[in-house]
Amino acid sequence: MVSLAMDVRSSEPCPLHPGQRTPGCGSGTGGRITKKTRSRKGKRGRRRKSKKSRCNKSSPPYLPPEAEEGNIEYKLKLVSPTPQRFEHLATQLKWRLQEGGGEAVYQIGVEDNGMLVGLSQDDMKASLHTLQRMAEKVGADITVLREREVEYDLDRTSRKITEVLVRKVPDDQQFLDLRVAVLGNVDSGKSTLLGVLTQGELDNGRGRARLNLFRHLHEIQTGRTSSISFEILGFNSKGEVVNYSDSRTAEEICENSSKMITFMDLAGHHKYLKTTIFGLLSYCPDFAMLVVSANTGIAGTTREHLGLALALKVPIFLVLSKVDLCSRATVERTLRQLQRVLKQPGCNKVPFLVSRPDDAVTAAQQFTQSTSITPILLVSSVGGEGLQLLQQFLNILPPLSSSQEQEELMEQPTEFQVDEIFSVPDVGTVVGGTLYSGVCREGERLLVGPTDAGGFLRLRVGSIQRNRSGCRLLRAGQAATLALGNFDRSLLRKGMVMVSPRMNPTICCQFEASIVLLFHAKTFRRGSQVTVHVGNVRQTATVLCLQGKTLHLSDVGLAPPGYVSRALARKRTVEALRTGERAVVRFRFLKHAEYLRLGAKLLFREGVAKGIGHVTRLLPNSNNQDQNQRPHRHDR
């Protein structure tokens, strides 16, 4: 036994490799590793692995460090603060609510660096009580989103981390508002899903829930949406759903809600593609919901709608409908198909399947923080599967624009886009649209145009309605309808704007845009006629010239210093463009001049050919008439 132990521990020269010493190559074993040696080494390796795994388990997990800006706040604990500390905490809560547009998320039990420490049950209860007092002081409500347990330290003491949503409607607003555009192929269940969400009743399997959304008789007869319809879904301060199941009118929904989701039901048939593009560009949705039928998968206009949302940089999430009609294997096959499309180089998205309430909270938060995350939800409008997860996801979904951006837009002159025109009995002419910048009040006097002659007319705003309920003040980014009294409807058209008299609106027939050709079967040439969409403007235009750049972007890294700026400054006229190529194109409207903004997103189409870009230069008309014409006779 002693000699064996000595041989194992010895380190003599190895007979196979002279000059090297190998453990275990002693005279007693002849360079062989015995079975007992292998067993000892295996035990030591297993002990090392188990020790490492215990160390990994004991190390606390982390969240991203707390950001100074934004609406997310980390707090280790809020136990019995002093009066001075409580005032500071309340002021901090006001700041987070302002950053989130009326919503803030508190992570209780987390340090500022993101380490998940956790609290005991008593400390967590006291911290939530303090947070409730803080919310009451600023006039807000709190809702516990989720609780998680963490194992911290070697004693494996179970501690909790609580995520709390704090919501407060700003004093100068009636409710928080988000706009969601609903996309998808025809017969994918878009209108039915919206009917179930807004009416609060499941569908009977034959489309009963969608009847209230249709605006025309032929839509009811065919079951296909051909126009843009709006539906609202509300959430109160505690996160509970407010819809027509417990409210008779839209005004009651607005009064009982602190957050409103306005759905824009867009057409799915390819024949109404121009209406879908108009809705995406004119109404400026915050998010897009792409509905895909589980039994048909990606078909029809699904890819086209997905491409439009990606090209216009609208954050998009997917809803897989009609899961009750398919087997589990069919649903999984459709999911794999969606995941492959989202991971393609043109999309570069990360699919996030929402299957639990915890996933809905995580998806809603990461969706706005990262542009690559794409949540996927599975729902059934007949059986009701997944509807609660979708409602929870929409409730937590935060606004994209910050309070600072909103304030900057409100300080600019008033600019209202005219998207729809109505004649209402006993009210007169009514226009619907979106306020791009500034504020609009009842009784305010504005200029509307451009007319066919290229001028602007004066008018007066009578009353304002948002989501079918009256309001006295309209802010930038909000959609509403404005009553214009006896103003002649024949003088108005879609694509006009209503601006402040102190503005000097510039109209143009020609403009330049930096574009990329998304698809064309042949080539895009000078003289081509395309349908141009810029905001609420939709008109046929002719391509006057194409100017290409002498240096391709992929060659920038190979060019010598100083050559890039000189090469990019020189432009040359090109004959044609092919799919994927970029150029600066000069367009000319065929019918009449339009009001455009520098930097506005542009989309043009010619049959199946499509391109996208932004306006870079306006060429005002040299023979423009006086833009501040005499007031209309009904406005005197």
LOTOR-418520 format. One record per residue (C-alpha): residue in three letters; y negated, z, x negated. Coordinates in Angstrom, 1 decimal. Example, Ala and Ser with C-alpha at 12.3 -4.5 7.8 and 13.67 -1.06 7.14 Angstrom:
 type  north     up   east
  ALA    4.5    7.8  -12.3
  SER    1.1    7.1  -13.7
END
This chain:
 type  north     up   east
  MET    0.0    0.0    0.0
  VAL   -2.4    0.8   -2.8
  SER   -1.6   -2.3   -4.8
  LEU   -2.1   -4.4   -1.6
  ALA   -5.5   -2.9   -1.0
  MET   -6.5   -3.5   -4.6
  ASP   -5.5   -7.1   -4.3
  VAL   -7.5   -7.7   -1.2
  ARG  -10.6   -6.2   -2.6
  SER  -10.4   -7.8   -6.0
  SER  -12.5  -10.8   -7.0
  GLU  -10.6  -12.6   -9.8
  PRO  -11.0  -16.2  -10.9
  CYS   -9.5  -18.6   -8.5
  PRO   -6.6  -20.7   -9.9
  LEU   -7.8  -23.8   -8.0
  HIS  -11.5  -23.6   -9.0
  PRO  -11.9  -22.0  -12.4
  GLY  -15.2  -20.2  -13.0
  GLN  -15.4  -19.2   -9.3
  ARG  -14.3  -15.9   -7.9
  THR  -12.8  -15.9   -4.4
  PRO  -12.2  -12.7   -2.6
  GLY   -8.5  -12.1   -1.9
  CYS   -7.3  -14.5   -4.7
  GLY   -5.7  -11.7   -6.7
  SER   -2.4  -11.6   -8.5
  GLY   -0.7   -9.7   -5.7
  THR   -1.3  -12.5   -3.1
  GLY   -1.4  -15.6   -5.3
  GLY   -4.6  -16.8   -3.7
  ARG   -3.2  -16.5   -0.1
  ILE   -5.0  -14.8    2.7
  THR   -2.5  -12.6    4.5
  LYS   -2.1  -12.2    8.2
  LYS   -3.5   -8.7    8.1
  THR   -6.6  -10.0    6.3
  ARG   -7.2  -12.6    9.0
  SER   -6.8  -10.0   11.7
  ARG   -9.3   -7.7   10.0
  LYS  -11.9  -10.5    9.6
  GLY  -11.4  -11.5   13.2
  LYS  -12.0   -7.9   14.4
  ARG  -15.2   -7.7   12.2
  GLY  -16.4  -11.0   13.6
  ARG  -15.8  -10.0   17.1
  ARG  -17.6   -6.7   16.5
  ARG  -20.6   -8.5   15.1
  LYS  -20.7  -10.9   18.0
  SER  -20.5   -8.1   20.6
  LYS  -23.2   -6.2   18.7
  LYS  -25.5   -9.3   18.7
  SER  -24.9   -9.8   22.4
  ARG  -25.8   -6.2   23.2
  CYS  -29.0   -6.7   21.2
  ASN  -29.8   -9.8   23.1
  LYS  -29.2   -8.1   26.4
  SER  -31.4   -5.1   25.5
  SER  -34.4   -7.3   24.5
  PRO  -36.8   -7.6   27.4
  PRO  -37.6  -11.0   28.8
  TYR  -41.1  -12.5   28.8
  LEU  -43.4  -14.4   31.1
  PRO  -46.2  -16.7   29.7
  PRO  -49.2  -14.6   28.5
  GLU  -51.8  -13.8   31.0
  ALA  -54.6  -16.3   31.2
  GLU  -58.2  -15.2   31.5
  GLU  -58.9  -17.9   34.1
  GLY  -56.8  -18.6   37.2
  ASN  -55.6  -16.5   40.1
  ILE  -52.6  -14.8   38.4
  GLU  -53.0  -11.2   37.2
  TYR  -50.5   -9.0   35.3
  LYS  -50.6   -5.2   35.8
  LEU  -48.2   -2.8   34.1
  LYS  -48.9   -0.1   36.8
  LEU  -51.6    1.0   39.1
  VAL  -50.9    4.7   39.5
  SER  -53.7    7.1   40.5
  PRO  -56.7    5.3   39.0
  THR  -60.0    7.2   38.5
  PRO  -62.9    6.1   40.8
  GLN  -64.5    4.2   38.0
  ARG  -61.2    2.5   37.2
  PHE  -60.7    1.7   40.9
  GLU  -64.1    0.0   41.1
  HIS  -63.3   -2.1   38.1
  LEU  -59.9   -3.1   39.5
  ALA  -61.5   -4.1   42.8
  THR  -64.1   -6.3   41.0
  GLN  -61.3   -7.9   39.0
  LEU  -59.5   -8.7   42.3
  LYS  -62.6  -10.4   43.6
  TRP  -62.7  -12.5   40.5
  ARG  -59.0  -13.6   40.8
  LEU  -59.5  -14.4   44.5
  GLN  -62.5  -16.5   43.7
  GLU  -60.6  -18.4   41.0
  GLY  -57.7  -19.1   43.4
  GLY  -59.9  -20.2   46.3
  GLY  -59.0  -17.1   48.4
  GLU  -55.5  -16.4   47.0
  ALA  -54.3  -14.3   44.0
  VAL  -50.9  -13.4   42.7
  TYR  -50.3  -10.0   41.1
  GLN  -47.3   -9.3   38.9
  ILE  -46.7   -5.5   39.0
  GLY  -44.7   -4.1   36.1
  VAL  -45.7   -6.8   33.5
  GLU  -47.8   -6.3   30.4
  ASP  -50.7   -8.6   29.5
  ASN  -48.6  -10.4   26.9
  GLY  -46.0  -11.3   29.6
  MET  -43.3   -8.8   28.7
  LEU  -41.3   -7.7   31.8
  VAL  -41.3   -3.9   31.5
  GLY  -40.7   -2.9   35.1
  LEU  -41.5    0.3   36.9
  SER  -39.5    3.1   38.5
  GLN  -39.3    3.3   42.3
  ASP  -42.0    6.0   42.6
  ASP  -44.4    4.2   40.2
  MET  -43.9    0.9   42.0
  LYS  -44.6    2.6   45.4
  ALA  -47.8    4.2   44.0
  SER  -48.9    0.9   42.4
  LEU  -48.4   -1.0   45.7
  HIS  -50.4    1.6   47.5
  THR  -53.3    1.2   45.1
  LEU  -53.2   -2.5   45.4
  GLN  -53.3   -2.1   49.2
  ARG  -56.5    0.0   48.8
  MET  -58.0   -2.6   46.5
  ALA  -57.3   -5.4   49.0
  GLU  -58.8   -3.4   51.9
  LYS  -61.9   -2.8   49.9
  VAL  -62.5   -6.5   49.4
  GLY  -61.3   -7.4   52.9
  ALA  -57.9   -9.0   51.9
  ASP  -54.3   -8.6   52.8
  ILE  -51.2   -8.4   50.6
  THR  -47.7   -9.7   51.0
  VAL  -44.7   -8.9   48.8
  LEU  -43.2  -12.2   47.7
  ARG  -40.2  -11.0   45.8
  GLU  -38.8   -8.1   43.7
  ARG  -36.8   -8.4   40.6
  GLU  -34.8   -5.9   38.6
  VAL  -34.9   -5.8   34.8
  GLU  -32.8   -3.8   32.3
  TYR  -35.2   -2.4   29.7
  ASP  -34.3   -0.3   26.7
  LEU  -30.8    0.7   25.6
  ASP  -30.4    3.3   28.4
  ARG  -30.1    0.3   30.8
  THR  -32.4    2.0   33.3
  SER  -33.0   -0.3   36.3
  ARG  -36.6   -1.0   36.8
  LYS  -38.4   -3.3   39.2
  ILE  -41.0   -6.0   39.0
  THR  -42.9   -6.9   42.2
  GLU  -44.8  -10.1   42.8
  VAL  -47.5   -9.8   45.4
  LEU  -49.7  -12.4   47.1
  VAL  -53.2  -11.3   48.0
  ARG  -55.1  -13.5   50.4
  LYS  -58.6  -13.4   51.6
  VAL  -60.6  -16.0   53.5
  PRO  -63.9  -16.5   51.7
  ASP  -66.9  -15.2   53.7
  ASP  -68.5  -18.6   54.1
  GLN  -65.3  -20.3   55.3
  GLN  -63.1  -20.0   58.4
  PHE  -59.8  -20.6   56.6
  LEU  -58.2  -22.0   53.5
  ASP  -57.3  -25.7   53.8
  LEU  -54.8  -27.9   52.1
  ARG  -54.1  -31.6   52.9
  VAL  -50.6  -33.0   52.5
  ALA  -49.8  -36.7   52.8
  VAL  -46.3  -37.4   54.3
  LEU  -44.7  -40.4   52.7
  GLY  -41.2  -42.0   53.1
  ASN  -39.3  -44.9   54.3
  VAL  -39.2  -45.9   58.0
  ASP  -36.6  -43.8   60.0
  SER  -36.4  -41.1   57.3
  GLY  -37.5  -38.4   59.8
  LYS  -41.1  -37.8   58.7
  SER  -42.7  -37.5   62.2
  THR  -39.7  -35.5   63.5
  LEU  -40.0  -33.0   60.7
  LEU  -43.7  -32.6   61.3
  GLY  -43.1  -32.2   65.0
  VAL  -40.6  -29.4   64.3
  LEU  -42.9  -27.6   61.8
  THR  -46.0  -27.8   64.0
  GLN  -44.5  -27.4   67.5
  GLY  -42.0  -24.6   66.5
  GLU  -39.0  -26.2   68.3
  LEU  -36.0  -27.9   66.9
  ASP  -35.4  -31.6   67.6
  ASN  -32.6  -32.6   70.1
  GLY  -31.3  -35.3   67.8
  ARG  -33.0  -38.2   69.7
  GLY  -36.6  -37.8   68.4
  ARG  -38.1  -35.5   71.1
  ALA  -40.1  -33.5   68.5
  ARG  -42.0  -36.5   67.3
  LEU  -43.4  -37.7   70.6
  ASN  -46.5  -35.5   70.4
  LEU  -47.5  -37.1   67.0
  PHE  -47.6  -40.7   68.2
  ARG  -51.0  -42.2   69.1
  HIS  -50.0  -45.5   70.6
  LEU  -47.6  -46.7   73.3
  HIS  -45.8  -49.1   70.9
  GLU  -45.2  -46.1   68.5
  ILE  -43.4  -44.2   71.3
  GLN  -41.4  -47.3   72.3
  THR  -40.3  -48.2   68.8
  GLY  -40.3  -44.7   67.2
  ARG  -42.2  -46.0   64.2
  THR  -45.6  -44.7   63.0
  SER  -48.2  -47.5   62.6
  SER  -51.4  -45.4   62.2
  ILE  -52.5  -42.2   60.5
  SER  -52.0  -39.0   62.6
  PHE  -53.0  -35.5   61.7
  GLU  -51.1  -32.3   62.5
  ILE  -51.9  -28.7   61.5
  LEU  -49.7  -25.8   60.5
  GLY  -51.2  -22.3   60.0
  PHE  -50.3  -19.2   58.2
  ASN  -51.9  -15.8   58.8
  SER  -52.9  -13.3   56.1
  LYS  -49.4  -11.9   56.0
  GLY  -47.8  -15.2   55.5
  GLU  -46.4  -15.6   59.1
  VAL  -46.3  -19.1   60.6
  VAL  -48.9  -20.0   63.3
  ASN  -48.2  -23.1   65.3
  TYR  -48.1  -24.4   68.9
  SER  -45.2  -22.2   69.7
  ASP  -47.5  -19.1   70.1
  SER  -50.9  -20.9   70.4
  ARG  -51.9  -23.3   73.2
  THR  -54.7  -25.1   71.4
  ALA  -55.6  -26.1   67.9
  GLU  -58.7  -23.9   68.2
  GLU  -56.4  -20.8   68.7
  ILE  -54.3  -21.8   65.6
  CYS  -57.5  -22.0   63.5
  GLU  -58.7  -18.6   64.8
  ASN  -55.4  -16.9   64.0
  SER  -54.8  -18.5   60.6
  SER  -56.2  -17.7   57.2
  LYS  -54.6  -20.8   55.6
  MET  -54.2  -24.2   57.1
  ILE  -51.9  -27.1   56.1
  THR  -53.2  -30.4   57.4
  PHE  -50.4  -33.0   57.4
  MET  -51.3  -36.7   57.3
  ASP  -48.4  -38.6   58.8
  LEU  -48.5  -42.1   57.1
  ALA  -46.6  -45.2   58.1
  GLY  -43.3  -45.9   56.5
  HIS  -42.8  -49.6   57.4
  HIS  -43.8  -52.1   54.8
  LYS  -45.8  -54.0   57.4
  TYR  -48.2  -51.0   57.5
  LEU  -48.5  -50.5   53.8
  LYS  -52.3  -51.1   53.8
  THR  -52.6  -48.2   56.2
  THR  -50.6  -45.9   53.9
  ILE  -52.7  -46.9   50.9
  PHE  -55.9  -46.3   52.9
  GLY  -54.7  -42.8   53.8
  LEU  -53.8  -41.9   50.2
  LEU  -57.1  -43.2   48.8
  SER  -59.6  -42.3   51.5
  TYR  -58.5  -38.8   52.7
  CYS  -57.9  -37.5   49.1
  PRO  -54.7  -35.4   49.8
  ASP  -54.1  -32.4   47.7
  PHE  -50.3  -33.0   47.7
  ALA  -47.8  -35.6   48.8
  MET  -44.5  -34.9   50.6
  LEU  -41.9  -37.6   50.1
  VAL  -39.3  -37.5   52.9
  VAL  -35.9  -39.1   52.0
  SER  -33.0  -39.4   54.4
  ALA  -29.8  -37.9   53.1
  ASN  -27.6  -40.5   54.7
  THR  -29.5  -43.6   53.5
  GLY  -30.9  -42.3   50.2
  ILE  -33.5  -44.2   48.3
  ALA  -34.1  -47.3   50.5
  GLY  -36.9  -49.5   51.8
  THR  -40.4  -48.3   50.8
  THR  -39.2  -45.0   49.2
  ARG  -39.7  -46.3   45.6
  GLU  -43.0  -47.9   46.5
  HIS  -44.4  -44.8   48.0
  LEU  -43.2  -42.7   45.1
  GLY  -44.9  -45.2   42.7
  LEU  -48.1  -45.1   44.7
  ALA  -48.3  -41.3   44.5
  LEU  -47.5  -41.2   40.8
  ALA  -50.1  -44.0   40.1
  LEU  -52.8  -42.2   42.0
  LYS  -51.8  -38.9   40.3
  VAL  -51.1  -37.0   43.5
  PRO  -48.7  -34.1   43.0
  ILE  -45.5  -34.9   44.9
  PHE  -42.6  -32.9   46.1
  LEU  -39.4  -34.2   47.9
  VAL  -37.8  -33.2   51.1
  LEU  -34.2  -34.4   51.8
  SER  -33.9  -34.6   55.6
  LYS  -31.0  -35.1   58.0
  VAL  -28.6  -33.1   55.9
  ASP  -26.8  -32.2   59.1
  LEU  -25.6  -35.8   59.5
  CYS  -23.9  -36.0   56.1
  SER  -21.0  -34.4   54.3
  ARG  -21.7  -32.3   51.3
  ALA  -20.5  -35.1   49.0
  THR  -23.0  -37.5   50.5
  VAL  -25.9  -35.0   50.1
  GLU  -24.9  -34.4   46.5
  ARG  -24.7  -38.1   45.8
  THR  -28.2  -38.6   47.2
  LEU  -29.5  -35.7   45.1
  ARG  -28.1  -37.3   42.0
  GLN  -29.7  -40.5   42.9
  LEU  -33.1  -38.8   43.3
  GLN  -32.7  -36.9   40.1
  ARG  -31.9  -40.2   38.2
  VAL  -35.1  -41.8   39.6
  LEU  -37.3  -38.8   38.8
  LYS  -36.0  -38.7   35.2
  GLN  -36.7  -42.3   34.5
  PRO  -39.3  -43.2   31.9
  GLY  -41.8  -44.3   34.6
  CYS  -41.7  -40.9   36.3
  ASN  -40.8  -38.4   33.6
  LYS  -40.3  -35.6   36.2
  VAL  -38.2  -32.5   36.1
  PRO  -36.3  -32.0   39.4
  PHE  -36.3  -28.4   40.8
  LEU  -33.8  -27.8   43.6
  VAL  -35.0  -25.1   46.0
  SER  -32.0  -23.3   47.5
  ARG  -33.1  -19.7   47.8
  PRO  -36.3  -17.8   48.7
  ASP  -36.8  -16.9   45.0
  ASP  -36.6  -20.6   44.1
  ALA  -39.3  -21.4   46.7
  VAL  -41.7  -18.9   45.1
  THR  -41.0  -20.2   41.6
  ALA  -41.3  -23.8   42.6
  ALA  -44.6  -23.3   44.4
  GLN  -46.1  -21.6   41.3
  GLN  -44.8  -24.0   38.7
  PHE  -45.5  -27.0   40.8
  THR  -49.3  -26.6   40.4
  GLN  -49.1  -25.3   36.8
  SER  -47.0  -28.2   35.4
  THR  -47.4  -31.8   36.4
  SER  -43.7  -32.6   35.5
  ILE  -42.1  -30.1   38.0
  THR  -41.0  -31.8   41.2
  PRO  -39.4  -29.5   43.8
  ILE  -36.7  -30.8   46.1
  LEU  -35.9  -29.1   49.4
  LEU  -33.1  -29.8   51.8
  VAL  -33.9  -29.5   55.5
  SER  -32.5  -30.4   58.9
  SER  -34.8  -30.9   61.9
  VAL  -31.9  -30.5   64.4
  GLY  -30.0  -27.5   62.9
  GLY  -33.0  -25.8   61.2
  GLU  -31.4  -25.5   57.8
  GLY  -34.0  -25.2   55.0
  LEU  -37.0  -25.0   57.3
  GLN  -37.8  -21.4   56.4
  LEU  -37.7  -22.3   52.7
  LEU  -40.1  -25.2   53.3
  GLN  -42.5  -23.0   55.3
  GLN  -42.4  -20.3   52.5
  PHE  -43.1  -23.0   49.9
  LEU  -46.1  -24.3   51.8
  ASN  -47.4  -20.8   52.4
  ILE  -47.4  -20.0   48.7
  LEU  -48.7  -23.4   47.6
  PRO  -52.1  -22.7   45.9
  PRO  -55.1  -25.0   46.0
  LEU  -55.6  -27.4   43.1
  SER  -59.4  -27.3   42.7
  SER  -61.0  -24.2   41.2
  SER  -64.0  -22.5   42.7
  GLN  -66.2  -23.8   39.9
  GLU  -65.3  -27.4   40.6
  GLN  -66.0  -26.8   44.3
  GLU  -69.4  -25.3   43.6
  GLU  -70.3  -28.3   41.4
  LEU  -69.4  -30.7   44.1
  MET  -71.4  -28.7   46.7
  GLU  -74.5  -28.9   44.5
  GLN  -74.5  -32.7   44.5
  PRO  -76.2  -34.8   47.3
  THR  -74.4  -35.2   50.6
  GLU  -71.9  -38.1   50.7
  PHE  -69.6  -38.5   53.8
  GLN  -67.0  -41.3   53.9
  VAL  -66.6  -43.0   57.3
  ASP  -62.9  -43.5   57.9
  GLU  -62.6  -43.7   61.7
  ILE  -65.0  -44.5   64.6
  PHE  -64.6  -43.3   68.2
  SER  -66.5  -43.4   71.5
  VAL  -66.0  -40.1   73.4
  PRO  -67.2  -39.8   77.0
  ASP  -70.2  -37.4   77.4
  VAL  -70.4  -37.1   73.6
  GLY  -71.2  -40.6   72.4
  THR  -70.3  -42.1   69.0
  VAL  -68.0  -40.0   66.8
  VAL  -67.1  -40.7   63.2
  GLY  -64.2  -39.1   61.3
  GLY  -63.8  -38.9   57.5
  THR  -64.1  -36.7   54.4
  LEU  -67.1  -35.1   52.8
  TYR  -66.9  -36.2   49.2
  SER  -69.8  -34.1   47.9
  GLY  -72.6  -31.8   49.0
  VAL  -72.8  -29.9   52.4
  CYS  -73.4  -31.2   55.9
  ARG  -75.0  -29.1   58.7
  GLU  -75.5  -29.7   62.3
  GLY  -78.8  -31.5   63.0
  GLU  -79.0  -32.9   59.5
  ARG  -80.5  -36.4   59.1
  LEU  -78.6  -38.8   56.9
  LEU  -78.5  -42.5   56.0
  VAL  -75.5  -44.6   57.0
  GLY  -74.6  -48.0   55.4
  PRO  -74.3  -50.4   53.9
  THR  -74.8  -52.8   56.8
  ASP  -73.9  -56.4   56.7
  ALA  -77.5  -57.1   55.6
  GLY  -77.1  -54.7   52.8
  GLY  -79.3  -51.8   54.1
  PHE  -79.0  -48.3   55.4
  LEU  -79.9  -46.9   58.8
  ARG  -81.1  -43.4   59.6
  LEU  -79.2  -41.1   62.0
  ARG  -78.9  -37.5   63.0
  VAL  -75.7  -35.4   63.0
  GLY  -75.1  -33.7   66.4
  SER  -72.1  -31.5   66.1
  ILE  -69.2  -31.0   63.7
  GLN  -65.5  -30.3   64.3
  ARG  -62.7  -29.4   61.8
  ASN  -59.1  -29.4   63.0
  ARG  -60.3  -29.9   66.6
  SER  -62.4  -26.7   66.5
  GLY  -66.2  -26.5   66.1
  CYS  -68.0  -25.5   62.9
  ARG  -71.6  -25.5   61.9
  LEU  -71.2  -26.2   58.2
  LEU  -69.1  -28.8   56.3
  ARG  -68.4  -28.4   52.6
  ALA  -67.3  -30.9   49.9
  GLY  -63.7  -31.8   50.1
  GLN  -63.3  -31.0   53.8
  ALA  -62.3  -33.6   56.5
  ALA  -64.1  -33.4   59.8
  THR  -65.5  -35.5   62.7
  LEU  -69.2  -35.8   63.3
  ALA  -70.9  -36.5   66.7
  LEU  -73.8  -39.0   66.3
  GLY  -75.0  -39.0   70.0
  ASN  -76.2  -42.4   71.3
  PHE  -76.0  -44.2   68.0
  ASP  -74.8  -47.8   68.5
  ARG  -71.2  -47.9   67.6
  SER  -71.3  -51.7   66.9
  LEU  -73.5  -51.0   63.8
  LEU  -70.7  -48.9   62.2
  ARG  -67.5  -49.9   60.5
  LYS  -64.8  -48.4   58.3
  GLY  -65.8  -48.2   54.6
  MET  -69.4  -47.0   55.2
  VAL  -70.9  -43.8   53.8
  MET  -73.4  -41.3   55.1
  VAL  -75.6  -40.1   52.3
  SER  -78.6  -37.8   51.9
  PRO  -82.0  -39.5   52.2
  ARG  -83.0  -38.2   48.8
  MET  -80.3  -40.3   47.2
  ASN  -80.9  -43.9   46.1
  PRO  -77.5  -45.4   47.0
  THR  -76.6  -48.5   45.1
  ILE  -74.6  -51.3   46.7
  CYS  -72.9  -54.2   44.9
  CYS  -70.9  -57.3   45.5
  GLN  -69.6  -57.5   41.9
  PHE  -68.2  -54.7   39.8
  GLU  -65.9  -54.3   36.8
  ALA  -62.8  -52.2   36.6
  SER  -60.4  -51.2   33.9
  ILE  -56.9  -52.0   35.3
  VAL  -53.3  -52.1   34.5
  LEU  -51.1  -54.6   36.3
  LEU  -48.1  -52.7   37.7
  PHE  -46.1  -55.7   38.9
  HIS  -46.6  -59.4   39.3
  ALA  -43.9  -62.1   39.7
  LYS  -45.9  -64.6   37.5
  THR  -49.3  -64.0   36.1
  PHE  -52.6  -62.5   37.3
  ARG  -55.3  -65.1   36.7
  ARG  -59.0  -65.8   37.2
  GLY  -59.7  -67.0   40.7
  SER  -57.0  -64.9   42.3
  GLN  -57.8  -63.3   45.6
  VAL  -56.6  -59.7   46.1
  THR  -57.1  -56.9   48.6
  VAL  -59.1  -54.1   46.8
  HIS  -58.8  -50.5   47.9
  VAL  -61.5  -48.1   46.5
  GLY  -61.7  -44.9   48.4
  ASN  -62.4  -45.8   52.1
  VAL  -63.4  -49.4   51.1
  ARG  -60.8  -52.1   51.8
  GLN  -61.9  -55.7   51.3
  THR  -60.7  -59.0   49.9
  ALA  -62.2  -59.8   46.5
  THR  -62.0  -62.6   44.0
  VAL  -61.3  -62.2   40.3
  LEU  -64.2  -63.7   38.4
  CYS  -63.0  -63.1   34.8
  LEU  -60.6  -61.1   32.7
  GLN  -61.6  -59.5   29.5
  GLY  -58.8  -58.3   27.2
  LYS  -59.0  -56.0   24.1
  THR  -58.2  -57.3   20.7
  LEU  -56.2  -54.3   19.6
  HIS  -53.1  -53.0   21.5
  LEU  -52.9  -49.2   21.9
  SER  -49.5  -49.1   20.0
  ASP  -51.2  -50.6   16.9
  VAL  -53.9  -47.9   16.7
  GLY  -51.8  -45.8   14.3
  LEU  -51.3  -48.8   12.0
  ALA  -54.9  -49.9   11.8
  PRO  -57.1  -48.9    8.8
  PRO  -59.8  -46.2    9.3
  GLY  -62.9  -47.5   11.1
  TYR  -61.2  -50.7   12.2
  VAL  -60.1  -49.3   15.5
  SER  -63.6  -48.6   16.9
  ARG  -64.8  -52.0   15.8
  ALA  -61.8  -53.8   17.3
  LEU  -62.0  -51.9   20.6
  ALA  -65.7  -52.8   20.8
  ARG  -65.0  -56.5   20.7
  LYS  -63.6  -58.1   23.8
  ARG  -62.2  -61.5   24.3
  THR  -61.7  -63.5   27.5
  VAL  -58.0  -63.9   28.4
  GLU  -56.4  -66.5   30.6
  ALA  -53.9  -64.3   32.5
  LEU  -52.2  -60.9   32.7
  ARG  -48.6  -60.1   32.9
  THR  -46.8  -57.0   34.2
  GLY  -47.7  -53.9   32.2
  GLU  -50.8  -55.4   30.5
  ARG  -54.3  -53.9   30.6
  ALA  -57.7  -55.6   30.9
  VAL  -61.2  -55.2   32.2
  VAL  -61.6  -57.3   35.3
  ARG  -64.7  -58.4   37.2
  PHE  -64.3  -58.6   41.0
  ARG  -66.5  -60.0   43.7
  PHE  -66.3  -59.0   47.3
  LEU  -66.0  -62.0   49.7
  LYS  -67.6  -60.7   52.8
  HIS  -70.4  -58.2   52.1
  ALA  -71.6  -55.6   49.6
  GLU  -70.1  -52.1   49.4
  TYR  -71.1  -48.7   48.2
  LEU  -69.0  -47.7   45.2
  ARG  -68.9  -44.8   42.7
  LEU  -68.4  -45.1   38.9
  GLY  -65.0  -43.7   38.0
  ALA  -63.6  -44.2   41.5
  LYS  -59.8  -44.9   41.6
  LEU  -59.0  -48.5   42.4
  LEU  -55.8  -50.2   43.7
  PHE  -55.4  -53.9   44.4
  ARG  -52.6  -55.9   45.8
  GLU  -51.6  -59.5   46.4
  GLY  -48.3  -59.7   48.3
  VAL  -45.8  -57.7   46.3
  ALA  -48.1  -57.7   43.2
  LYS  -50.0  -54.5   42.6
  GLY  -52.4  -53.0   40.0
  ILE  -54.3  -49.8   39.6
  GLY  -57.4  -48.7   37.6
  HIS  -60.9  -47.3   38.0
  VAL  -64.4  -48.6   38.4
  THR  -66.2  -48.9   35.1
  ARG  -69.4  -50.8   35.9
  LEU  -71.5  -51.7   39.0
  LEU  -73.5  -54.9   39.2
  PRO  -76.1  -54.3   41.9
  ASN  -77.3  -57.1   44.0
  SER  -80.6  -58.7   42.8
  ASN  -81.7  -59.6   46.3
  ASN  -81.0  -56.2   48.0
  GLN  -83.1  -55.5   50.9
  ASP  -85.0  -52.2   51.4
  GLN  -82.1  -49.7   51.6
  ASN  -84.1  -47.1   53.6
  GLN  -84.7  -49.2   56.7
  ARG  -86.6  -48.2   59.8
  PRO  -84.8  -45.6   61.9
  HIS  -82.5  -46.7   64.7
  ARG  -84.1  -46.8   68.1
  HIS  -81.7  -44.1   69.4
  ASP  -82.7  -41.8   66.5
  ARG  -86.4  -41.8   67.1
END
